[in-house]
Amino acid sequence: MQELIPVNIVIGDRTYRIKTNPADEESVRRTLKIINDKIIEFKTQFAGKDMQDYISMVLIWFATQAATAGNSPVMEKEFTDALLKLEEQLDKAL
């Protein structure tokens, strides 16, 4: 069993400290880049909202992307598992 490593991540304007497998760190960071890029995109399109609104928009976008991408069931399960894992780690960080 691999030892979990602590990783500081930023979503929107908040920093979280999570623990992840070293092999998953790159994947987590790529996902965070997509999330933060989308937040910036939505901030540009919909000025005047607060960060919670932008994060909600990104979550809806992610869910919609997964549903319409035509991913194979294996890839969809993998993606869903990764998001659930990230959510659990964020919940622990709070």
VENSULUR-V431172 format. One record per pair of residues at least 6 apart in sequence whose C-alpha atoms are under 7 Angstrom apart, sorted by the first residue. I is the first residue (numbers start at 1). GAP is how many residues later the second one is. D is the distance in Angstrom with one decimal. If there is no record, write none. Layout:
# VENSULUR-V431172
I/GAP/D ; I/GAP/D
This chain:
# VENSULUR-V431172
2/19/6.6 ; 3/18/6.7 ; 4/15/5.6 ; 4/16/5.0 ; 4/17/4.8 ; 4/18/6.8 ; 5/14/5.2 ; 5/15/5.5 ; 5/16/6.2 ; 5/17/6.3 ; 6/11/6.6 ; 6/12/5.6 ; 6/13/4.4 ; 6/14/6.6 ; 7/10/5.6 ; 7/11/5.3 ; 7/12/5.9 ; 8/7/6.6 ; 8/8/5.6 ; 8/9/4.4 ; 8/10/6.4 ; 9/6/5.6 ; 9/7/5.2 ; 9/8/6.2 ; 10/6/6.2 ; 11/21/6.9 ; 11/25/6.3 ; 12/24/6.1 ; 12/27/6.8 ; 12/39/6.6 ; 16/74/6.8 ; 16/77/6.0 ; 17/76/5.8 ; 18/71/5.5 ; 18/72/6.6 ; 18/75/6.1 ; 19/70/6.9 ; 35/23/6.6 ; 38/20/6.3 ; 39/15/5.7 ; 39/16/6.5 ; 39/19/6.5 ; 42/12/6.3 ; 43/11/6.8 ; 66/10/6.8
